[in-house]
């Protein structure tokens, strides 16, 4: 493996049941991270106790602030301030990582690039029934097991074939752009700090992509690995969606693109 340290930043908010499933997946990675930072946007005590229960098996840190609405960008910046790893993978509380997840990000990491990974959405029925053993033994990531649980397959199931040549082909032909997405993206900590991290004005809706767009303005390029680095996305509701916030976020992103903004004055000082 390459000579740099790798950390994982996981955003969370008041969903310890899904966060637990996600943390189970990091106990069985083929390459262990040097740090896992849970960026907590104001969860209650149950989440803190859950994180504490993983301290014996994972190099985990808990960064928290009080609940004052959707402030994911601010808590992600707080996580960046305490991060020490050279290379950082960003994901969410509802994204269960395949055992080769970290290894795959390391293998594709290049200076001057960010990586854009993929996710496979599970229905609520399967999301709820997945156990610790299903995750740590790896069967939750296999099509035969998922079909036994009632999964209806489509072209998207190619993400779970787990054959290097299939992943390479699909990464090449997919029309989806390689953007920075909060579920599964990675980059060099020095590059992320150079653009001042996340714009803290932004709430839900494109807040992750906006930082990626500033990285592009700085000259960073992106690489598509959406069929190589896979997480299972556990189903959930989105009560925090706010139409006015979405419109504000769109305006900020338009200005970022139009003005070729690199460093946000609303990020890490």
ABEGO torsion letter per residue (X at the ends): XBBBBBBBBBBBBGBAAAAAAAAAAAAABABBBABBBBBBAGBBAAAAAAAAAAAAABBBBBBBBBBBEBAAAAAAAAAAAABABABBBBBBAABBBBAAAAAAAAAABBBGBBBBBBBBBBBAAAAAABBAAAAAAGAAABAAAAAAAGBBBBAAAAAAAGBAAAAAAAAAABABBBBBBAABBBBBAAAAAAAGEBBAABBBGGAAAAAAAAAAAAGBBBBBAAAABBBBBBBBBBAABBAAAAAAAAAAAAAAAAAGBABBAABBX
